[in-house]
Amino acid sequence: MKVYCAYILKSLKDNRYYYGSCEDLNKRLANHNSCKVKATKYRVPFVVHYFEELETRSEAYKREMFFKTIEGYQRLKEKRII
């Protein structure tokens, strides 16, 4: 069974977060850190700060979108994730 991830990366350059979703978190992190992702190439290196495993790509994407909302941000702050 495939597992999908919603994740939060932290830039060691600017201490800011990047929210995403993917099928293979290790491969995705490697892509970010090798400057293959346009949105983050000027903020490398990154480390995985937090992730959740989900059963479907759709669930992972919805979770990523939730992280990017005000409510999601507040929940992440309340749980001291960010």
C-alpha positions in Angstrom: 0.0 0.0 0.0 1.3 3.4 -0.9 1.5 6.1 1.7 1.3 9.8 1.0 2.6 12.6 3.1 1.6 16.1 4.0 4.8 17.8 5.2 6.4 20.9 6.6 9.9 21.7 5.7 12.0 24.3 7.5 14.6 26.3 5.7 17.9 26.4 7.6 18.7 29.6 5.6 15.8 31.8 6.6 14.0 29.7 9.3 10.8 29.8 7.4 8.5 27.0 6.6 7.4 25.3 3.3 4.2 23.2 3.2 3.7 20.4 0.7 2.5 16.9 0.0 4.0 14.0 -1.9 4.3 10.3 -2.3 8.0 9.9 -1.3 9.2 12.4 1.3 12.9 11.5 1.2 12.9 12.0 -2.6 10.9 15.2 -2.3 13.3 16.6 0.3 16.3 15.7 -2.0 14.6 17.6 -4.8 14.1 20.7 -2.7 17.7 20.6 -1.4 19.2 20.1 -4.9 17.4 23.3 -6.1 15.0 21.4 -8.4 11.9 23.1 -6.9 11.5 26.6 -8.3 9.6 27.9 -5.2 12.4 26.9 -2.7 15.7 26.9 -4.6 16.9 30.2 -3.0 16.0 29.0 0.5 18.0 25.7 0.7 19.0 23.7 2.7 15.7 22.3 4.2 15.0 19.8 6.9 11.8 17.9 7.5 10.1 19.7 10.4 6.9 17.8 10.5 4.9 15.3 8.4 1.7 13.2 8.5 1.2 10.0 6.6 -2.2 9.6 4.8 -3.8 6.9 2.7 -4.5 8.8 -0.5 -2.9 11.6 -2.6 -6.1 13.5 -2.2 -6.0 13.4 1.6 -2.4 14.5 1.6 -3.2 17.4 -0.7 -6.2 18.5 1.4 -4.0 18.4 4.5 -1.4 20.5 2.8 -4.1 23.0 1.8 -5.4 23.0 5.4 -1.9 23.8 6.7 -1.9 26.9 4.4 -5.1 28.3 5.9 -5.4 30.7 8.8 -7.2 27.9 10.8 -4.5 25.4 9.9 -1.7 27.9 10.9 -3.5 28.5 14.2 -3.8 24.8 14.9 -0.1 24.2 14.1 0.8 27.0 16.5 -1.6 25.6 19.3 0.0 22.2 19.0 3.5 23.8 19.0 4.4 22.3 15.7 5.5 25.6 14.3 
